[in-house]
Amino acid sequence: MFHSFKITYTLIFLNLFVYIATALFSANFMEMDTRVMVAFGALYGPLIFLYDEWWRLLSAMFLHGGMTHLLMNMFSLYIVGRPAEIYFEKRAFLAIYFFSGLIGAVASLAMHPQSVGIGASGAIFGLFGALAGFFLVHRERIGAQSRIFMKNFGVIIALNLFLGLSIPSIDMSAHIGGLLVGAIGGMMLSYNPRWLILYTIAMLLALFSALFYLQGSNASVL
């Protein structure tokens, strides 16, 4: 089974490995110490904007604040990652996953520049968005399957919106940012897989433009 879904299982393994490391340093396997999260690379505006620690946009994608947070995200990744590996080739999958996570992190920074942010949910929502894009593009060819997926997709989004509004610690900005990036990628690459380079260029331009803007608007405030 691993050979069929190498990317999904590798990502799950990496998240589990990082969680175990942070749990050991936190001396607690259920809830992580915020200071340990920051030390391991959590999103934190003051360190990013004042000390140019932009690598935190990537490292934060592999950090989780507790066992519940980890299990929810890894179960979601297991559910959505496997079909995404079926419908998208490996480079497209990775591009959608990481651009969704990175731009989701930028959205989180824009909304909460002084909060500590962690989690793979932006990237995972990107995969949900990509699958939605795929089924929208191919809805005529796979009508029944498309309708079933879009119905389930709507339920998942509604549930997450409810949880996001009910639980203050859930960062909806990262979810929405990742979802939009993934949906754009899913639709583009479903129309034409050769558009991967175009998608990559567009996402890099969006990412660096947003970072440039945030750097200027936050450096004098923090």
C-alpha positions as CSV (number, residue, x, y, z in Angstrom):
1,M,0.0,0.0,0.0
2,F,2.9,2.4,0.7
3,H,4.1,2.1,-2.9
4,S,0.7,3.2,-4.1
5,F,0.6,6.4,-2.0
6,K,4.2,7.2,-1.3
7,I,3.8,11.0,-1.0
8,T,0.8,10.8,1.4
9,Y,2.4,8.3,3.7
10,T,5.8,10.1,3.6
11,L,4.1,13.4,4.6
12,I,2.3,11.6,7.5
13,F,5.5,10.0,8.6
14,L,7.4,13.3,8.6
15,N,4.6,15.0,10.6
16,L,4.7,12.1,13.2
17,F,8.4,12.3,13.4
18,V,8.4,16.0,14.1
19,Y,5.6,15.6,16.6
20,I,7.6,13.0,18.6
21,A,10.6,15.3,18.6
22,T,8.6,18.3,19.9
23,A,6.9,16.1,22.4
24,L,10.2,14.9,23.8
25,F,11.4,18.5,24.2
26,S,8.0,19.5,25.7
27,A,8.1,16.5,28.1
28,N,4.5,16.0,27.2
29,F,3.0,13.8,24.5
30,M,-0.5,15.3,24.6
31,E,0.1,19.1,24.5
32,M,3.2,20.9,23.2
33,D,5.0,23.7,24.9
34,T,4.6,27.0,22.9
35,R,8.3,27.8,23.4
36,V,9.3,24.5,21.9
37,M,6.9,25.2,18.9
38,V,8.7,28.5,18.3
39,A,12.1,27.0,18.7
40,F,11.2,24.3,16.1
41,G,9.9,26.8,13.6
42,A,6.4,27.9,14.3
43,L,5.0,30.9,12.5
44,Y,5.7,34.0,14.6
45,G,5.5,37.5,13.1
46,P,8.2,39.2,15.2
47,L,10.8,36.7,14.2
48,I,9.8,36.5,10.6
49,F,9.5,40.2,9.9
50,L,12.2,41.6,12.1
51,Y,14.8,38.8,11.7
52,D,13.9,37.5,8.2
53,E,13.2,33.9,9.4
54,W,11.1,33.1,6.3
55,W,11.9,29.4,6.6
56,R,9.2,29.3,9.3
57,L,6.5,29.4,6.6
58,L,7.7,25.9,5.6
59,S,8.6,24.4,9.0
60,A,5.3,25.4,10.6
61,M,3.5,23.1,8.2
62,F,5.0,20.1,10.1
63,L,4.3,21.2,13.7
64,H,1.2,20.4,15.7
65,G,0.1,21.7,19.1
66,G,-1.2,18.5,20.6
67,M,-2.3,15.0,20.0
68,T,-5.9,16.0,18.9
69,H,-4.5,18.5,16.5
70,L,-2.1,16.0,15.0
71,L,-4.7,13.2,14.7
72,M,-7.3,15.4,13.1
73,N,-4.8,16.7,10.5
74,M,-3.2,13.3,9.8
75,F,-6.6,11.6,9.4
76,S,-7.6,14.4,6.9
77,L,-4.4,14.0,5.0
78,Y,-4.9,10.2,4.9
79,I,-8.4,10.7,3.5
80,V,-7.7,13.4,0.9
81,G,-4.0,12.6,0.1
82,R,-4.6,9.2,-1.5
83,P,-7.2,10.2,-4.0
84,A,-5.1,13.3,-4.8
85,E,-2.2,11.0,-5.6
86,I,-4.5,9.1,-8.0
87,Y,-5.8,12.1,-9.9
88,F,-2.6,14.3,-10.0
89,E,0.9,13.3,-10.9
90,K,3.6,13.6,-8.2
91,R,5.0,17.0,-9.1
92,A,1.5,18.5,-9.3
93,F,0.6,17.0,-5.9
94,L,3.7,18.4,-4.2
95,A,3.3,21.8,-5.9
96,I,-0.4,22.1,-4.7
97,Y,0.4,20.8,-1.2
98,F,3.3,23.1,-0.5
99,F,2.0,26.2,-2.2
100,S,-1.3,25.8,-0.4
101,G,0.6,25.5,2.9
102,L,3.0,28.4,2.2
103,I,0.3,30.8,1.0
104,G,-2.0,29.6,3.8
105,A,0.8,30.5,6.2
106,V,1.1,34.0,4.6
107,A,-2.7,34.5,5.0
108,S,-2.3,33.5,8.7
109,L,0.5,36.0,9.1
110,A,-1.5,38.8,7.5
111,M,-4.4,38.2,9.9
112,H,-2.5,37.3,13.1
113,P,1.1,38.7,12.8
114,Q,1.8,38.4,16.5
115,S,0.3,34.9,17.1
116,V,2.1,31.6,17.1
117,G,0.8,29.5,14.1
118,I,1.4,25.8,13.4
119,G,-0.2,22.9,11.5
120,A,-0.6,21.2,8.1
121,S,-4.2,22.2,7.7
122,G,-3.6,24.9,5.0
123,A,-1.8,22.4,2.8
124,I,-4.4,19.7,3.5
125,F,-7.2,22.1,2.6
126,G,-5.2,22.8,-0.6
127,L,-5.6,19.1,-1.5
128,F,-9.4,19.3,-0.8
129,G,-9.5,22.4,-3.1
130,A,-7.5,20.6,-5.8
131,L,-9.9,17.6,-5.8
132,A,-12.8,20.0,-6.0
133,G,-11.2,21.7,-9.0
134,F,-10.6,18.3,-10.6
135,F,-14.2,17.2,-10.2
136,L,-15.6,20.5,-11.4
137,V,-13.5,20.3,-14.6
138,H,-14.5,16.7,-15.2
139,R,-18.0,16.9,-13.9
140,E,-19.6,16.0,-17.3
141,R,-17.4,12.9,-17.7
142,I,-17.7,11.5,-14.2
143,G,-21.1,13.0,-13.3
144,A,-22.3,10.7,-10.5
145,Q,-18.9,10.5,-8.8
146,S,-18.4,14.2,-9.1
147,R,-21.8,15.0,-7.4
148,I,-21.0,12.6,-4.6
149,F,-17.6,14.2,-4.0
150,M,-18.9,17.8,-4.2
151,K,-21.7,16.9,-1.7
152,N,-19.1,15.4,0.7
153,F,-16.8,18.4,0.1
154,G,-19.6,20.8,1.0
155,V,-20.2,18.9,4.3
156,I,-16.5,19.0,5.1
157,I,-16.2,22.7,4.4
158,A,-19.4,23.5,6.4
159,L,-18.1,21.4,9.4
160,N,-14.7,23.2,9.3
161,L,-16.4,26.6,9.1
162,F,-18.5,25.7,12.1
163,L,-15.4,24.5,14.1
164,G,-13.4,27.5,13.0
165,L,-16.1,29.9,14.3
166,S,-16.6,27.9,17.5
167,I,-13.0,27.3,18.5
168,P,-10.8,30.5,18.6
169,S,-7.5,28.6,18.2
170,I,-8.4,27.4,14.8
171,D,-7.0,29.6,12.1
172,M,-9.5,29.9,9.3
173,S,-7.4,32.3,7.3
174,A,-4.8,29.5,6.6
175,H,-7.6,27.1,5.7
176,I,-9.3,29.5,3.3
177,G,-5.9,30.6,1.8
178,G,-4.9,26.9,1.2
179,L,-8.3,26.0,-0.1
180,L,-8.2,28.7,-2.8
181,V,-4.6,28.0,-3.8
182,G,-5.5,24.3,-4.1
183,A,-8.7,24.9,-6.1
184,I,-6.8,27.1,-8.6
185,G,-4.1,24.4,-9.0
186,G,-6.6,21.6,-9.3
187,M,-8.6,23.3,-12.0
188,M,-5.5,24.4,-14.0
189,L,-3.8,21.1,-13.9
190,S,-7.0,19.2,-14.6
191,Y,-7.5,21.2,-17.8
192,N,-3.8,20.7,-18.8
193,P,-1.1,19.0,-16.7
194,R,1.5,20.9,-18.7
195,W,0.4,24.1,-17.0
196,L,2.3,23.1,-13.9
197,I,5.1,25.5,-14.7
198,L,2.5,28.3,-15.2
199,Y,0.9,27.4,-11.9
200,T,4.3,27.4,-10.2
201,I,5.3,30.8,-11.6
202,A,1.9,32.3,-10.6
203,M,2.1,31.0,-7.1
204,L,5.7,32.1,-6.6
205,L,4.7,35.6,-7.8
206,A,1.7,35.7,-5.4
207,L,3.8,34.4,-2.5
208,F,6.7,36.8,-2.9
209,S,4.4,39.8,-3.6
210,A,2.4,39.0,-0.4
211,L,5.6,38.6,1.6
212,F,7.0,41.9,0.2
213,Y,3.8,43.7,1.2
214,L,3.6,42.2,4.6
215,Q,7.3,42.9,5.3
216,G,6.8,46.6,4.7
217,S,3.5,46.9,6.5
218,N,4.5,45.0,9.6
219,A,8.2,45.8,10.2
220,S,7.4,49.2,11.6
221,V,4.6,47.9,13.8
222,L,6.1,44.9,15.5
